[in-house]
Amino acid sequence: MCSDCKIPFVTNDRIISLSVPLLNENEQTGSHDNDNYNISTLQKRLKGTVQLQGCIATMMKHEKYGEGADWYCDNDQCKQYTNAEKKLDLWKLPKILIIQLNRFSFDLSSNNKIDTDVDFPLVNLDLKKFVAHPNRNKMYTLYDLIAVSNHSGTMMGGHYTTYAKDVFTNAWYCYNDNSVESIDETKILSKSAYVLVYEQKETS
């Protein structure tokens, strides 16, 4: 939205996943992207716990577009470079929802992996408040977790494992290279969680 004429400019993009910062909704860094975290913020992230709903809410917040008057408003009232804000809203929801947790931070002096605990629900993740569609009350907005991709190690090297749920028995299994073992669902939440896969619940 242009800060002068206040006329919104709307674009529709199809995305295959949500990439969320490891910040709760009430925390501020000046940007939503992990690559702009300063070192003190990173250290706070290493010690704290964040809620998945808060991470999604942070991604959906209003954010300044660039720095200074570097956005060109093409509306007839403006036709000039000005300040602007941008905001992401969800319009339609997929049957399979993929959420990537932004655990990697890059800057000129160092690369960091953020080993923050993320509290994410195994059942009934509700996205209703993030949907802008006028018929959102008629949409299926609840999701259950069906898989987690885990990364252990550092940015320079590491190992991936996967937790996945059997949809028929609701039992969880750990897939580690050539081995498959059952796992208690209490072990699903960990600092290694990197990519979350949710399935839409087709129920009211």
ABEGO torsion letter per residue (X at the ends): XBAAAGBBBBBBBBBABBBBBBBBAABBAGBABAAABBAAAAAAAAABBBBAAAAAAAAABBBBBEBEBABBBABAAAGBBBBBBBBBBBABBBABBBBBBBABBBBAABBBBBABBBBBBABGBBAAAABABAAAAABBABBBBABBBBBBEBAAEBBBBBBBBBAAAGBBBBBBEABBBBBBAAAABBAABABBBBBBBBBX
